[in-house]
């Protein structure tokens, strides 16, 4: 009975087009942001910040970038990790070679560099689509890693291609503690998620969805396919590039080209599928699920093995994790293609009608 919209009248176009039209949703979002920005830094320990919360936010941002391209524009991509690598190495080089450049500008330029590479590898989408486009973006994955390995200039002539992130300073503040890194990542992720939510509700987002549903019909009604698809690749790669820079500077500290492997691209794709294709919230739900499930299995499976006297080794635990991931992906594709975000939406709809029959 708490979740109702009775008496919440919309008297103007502005109130009707709000991101959160229901008052309870606005209160809930403000409470969530207050909890993330105030409560968590006060009570979370170093392990939770470094091992769970920071990677959760970074992968949520990367999944959000891929969801723009795959979920909203309908262009399948397997090169998310490559665009993350471009963002990380570009940020490193901008900070290294341009004296006095602010770190914030380096992050933005790193994202723009990833966007440029994304547009370049998005050109085949003008002629091919579906599985063939996935293969074309897969080429980006191998090409970017090959360039970073074979051209030592990108890694400041490191023999192995490994780079070490410089100390971050924003406005005179040094970002070198787990709390400060968490707040920096949270600032980027919350800001870009807000921008992304508005973007998919704009004419650009509607054009993406029209191309996704039927590109021929979209072209007939006047939507330029080339510009729409390339914008989708640019925005997606920009978000992945920012995520890659945060991944290098706020999570790992030291990265190598092989760290942005095809496995990482598939991991981000799984987050989108499990969380919900074509959903902003789904990226966060999918990232939380993918990151927390291995931790849960690492604790739960040994407990079950001891309880039932079953010989389950550490290698078997990792194999079971892969089996569970595969089973869940098949489950969501068959039973609920829109993933966890759709389940949450159904729950909200039931709450709005409860206790009346529906």
GIFENLIN-V608044 format. One record per pair of residues at least 12 apart in sequence whose ideal C-beta (glycine too) atoms are under 8 Angstrom apart, sorted by the first residue. I is the first residue (numbers start at 1). J is the second residue. If there is no record, write none. Layout:
i | j
I | J
I | J
This chain:
i | j
1 | 354
1 | 355
2 | 24
3 | 22
3 | 24
3 | 348
3 | 351
3 | 352
4 | 24
4 | 352
5 | 21
5 | 22
5 | 23
5 | 352
8 | 21
8 | 22
8 | 23
17 | 201
19 | 197
19 | 198
19 | 201
33 | 190
36 | 186
36 | 190
37 | 183
37 | 186
40 | 53
40 | 182
41 | 179
41 | 182
41 | 183
44 | 182
46 | 178
49 | 178
49 | 179
49 | 181
49 | 182
50 | 178
50 | 251
52 | 291
52 | 292
52 | 295
53 | 182
54 | 178
54 | 181
54 | 182
54 | 185
54 | 250
54 | 251
55 | 247
55 | 251
55 | 291
56 | 284
56 | 287
56 | 288
56 | 291
57 | 182
57 | 185
57 | 186
57 | 189
57 | 246
58 | 185
58 | 189
58 | 243
58 | 246
58 | 247
58 | 250
58 | 251
59 | 243
59 | 267
59 | 268
59 | 271
59 | 287
59 | 290
59 | 291
60 | 189
60 | 193
60 | 271
60 | 283
60 | 284
60 | 287
60 | 288
61 | 188
61 | 189
61 | 192
61 | 193
61 | 239
61 | 242
61 | 243
61 | 246
61 | 283
62 | 80
62 | 84
62 | 239
62 | 240
62 | 243
62 | 244
62 | 247
62 | 268
63 | 268
63 | 271
63 | 272
63 | 275
63 | 283
63 | 286
63 | 287
64 | 192
64 | 193
64 | 196
64 | 239
64 | 280
64 | 283
65 | 80
65 | 83
65 | 235
65 | 236
65 | 237
65 | 238
65 | 239
65 | 240
65 | 243
66 | 80
66 | 236
66 | 240
66 | 268
66 | 269
66 | 272
67 | 272
67 | 277
67 | 278
67 | 279
67 | 280
67 | 282
67 | 283
68 | 196
68 | 199
68 | 200
68 | 208
68 | 232
68 | 235
68 | 236
68 | 239
69 | 232
69 | 233
69 | 235
69 | 236
70 | 269
70 | 272
70 | 277
71 | 272
71 | 276
71 | 277
71 | 278
71 | 279
71 | 282
72 | 200
72 | 205
72 | 208
72 | 209
72 | 212
72 | 232
72 | 278
73 | 208
73 | 209
73 | 211
73 | 212
73 | 228
73 | 229
73 | 232
73 | 236
74 | 129
74 | 208
74 | 211
74 | 212
74 | 213
74 | 215
75 | 122
75 | 125
75 | 129
75 | 133
75 | 229
75 | 232
75 | 233
76 | 129
76 | 130
76 | 131
76 | 133
76 | 134
76 | 137
77 | 133
77 | 134
77 | 137
77 | 233
77 | 236
78 | 134
78 | 137
78 | 138
78 | 141
78 | 262
78 | 265
78 | 266
78 | 269
79 | 121
79 | 137
79 | 138
79 | 139
79 | 140
79 | 141
79 | 144
79 | 265
80 | 240
80 | 264
80 | 265
80 | 268
80 | 269
81 | 141
81 | 260
81 | 261
81 | 262
81 | 263
81 | 264
81 | 265
81 | 268
82 | 117
82 | 140
82 | 141
82 | 143
82 | 144
82 | 145
82 | 260
82 | 265
83 | 114
83 | 117
83 | 118
83 | 140
83 | 144
83 | 236
83 | 237
83 | 240
83 | 241
83 | 244
84 | 114
84 | 240
84 | 241
84 | 243
84 | 244
84 | 247
84 | 260
84 | 264
85 | 144
85 | 145
85 | 148
85 | 244
85 | 257
85 | 259
85 | 260
86 | 110
86 | 113
86 | 114
86 | 117
86 | 144
86 | 237
86 | 241
86 | 244
87 | 110
87 | 111
87 | 113
87 | 114
87 | 240
87 | 241
87 | 242
87 | 243
87 | 244
87 | 245
88 | 110
88 | 163
88 | 241
88 | 244
88 | 245
88 | 247
88 | 248
88 | 249
88 | 255
88 | 260
89 | 148
89 | 154
89 | 155
89 | 163
90 | 109
90 | 110
90 | 113
90 | 114
90 | 241
90 | 245
91 | 106
91 | 107
91 | 109
91 | 110
91 | 245
91 | 248
91 | 249
92 | 156
92 | 163
92 | 165
92 | 166
92 | 248
93 | 154
93 | 156
94 | 106
94 | 109
94 | 110
95 | 166
96 | 156
96 | 166
102 | 170
103 | 168
103 | 169
103 | 170
103 | 175
104 | 170
106 | 245
107 | 188
107 | 242
107 | 245
107 | 246
108 | 242
110 | 241
110 | 242
110 | 244
110 | 245
111 | 238
111 | 239
111 | 241
111 | 242
111 | 245
112 | 238
112 | 241
113 | 241
114 | 237
114 | 238
114 | 240
114 | 241
114 | 242
114 | 244
115 | 233
115 | 234
115 | 235
115 | 237
115 | 238
115 | 241
116 | 234
116 | 237
117 | 140
117 | 144
117 | 237
118 | 233
118 | 234
118 | 236
118 | 237
118 | 238
118 | 240
119 | 230
119 | 233
119 | 234
119 | 237
121 | 136
121 | 137
121 | 139
121 | 140
121 | 233
122 | 229
122 | 230
122 | 232
122 | 233
122 | 234
123 | 230
124 | 136
125 | 229
125 | 230
125 | 233
126 | 225
126 | 226
126 | 229
129 | 215
138 | 262
141 | 262
141 | 265
142 | 262
144 | 257
144 | 260
145 | 257
145 | 258
145 | 260
145 | 261
148 | 161
148 | 257
149 | 161
149 | 257
149 | 258
160 | 256
161 | 256
161 | 257
162 | 254
162 | 255
162 | 256
163 | 248
163 | 254
163 | 255
163 | 256
164 | 253
164 | 254
165 | 248
165 | 249
165 | 252
165 | 253
165 | 254
165 | 255
166 | 249
168 | 184
168 | 249
168 | 250
170 | 184
175 | 250
181 | 250
181 | 251
182 | 250
184 | 246
184 | 250
185 | 246
185 | 250
188 | 242
188 | 246
192 | 239
192 | 242
193 | 280
196 | 239
196 | 280
197 | 280
199 | 235
200 | 280
204 | 228
204 | 231
207 | 223
207 | 228
208 | 228
208 | 232
209 | 278
210 | 223
211 | 223
211 | 225
211 | 228
211 | 229
212 | 278
244 | 260
267 | 290
270 | 286
270 | 290
270 | 325
270 | 329
271 | 283
271 | 286
271 | 287
271 | 289
271 | 290
272 | 286
273 | 286
273 | 329
273 | 332
273 | 333
273 | 339
274 | 286
274 | 289
274 | 290
274 | 328
274 | 329
274 | 332
274 | 339
274 | 340
275 | 287
275 | 289
275 | 339
275 | 340
275 | 341
276 | 338
276 | 339
276 | 340
276 | 341
276 | 342
277 | 337
277 | 338
277 | 339
278 | 338
279 | 338
279 | 339
279 | 341
279 | 342
281 | 341
281 | 344
282 | 338
282 | 339
282 | 340
282 | 341
285 | 339
285 | 340
285 | 341
285 | 344
286 | 339
286 | 340
289 | 340
290 | 325
293 | 321
293 | 324
293 | 325
294 | 321
297 | 317
297 | 320
297 | 321
297 | 324
298 | 317
301 | 316
301 | 317
301 | 320
302 | 317
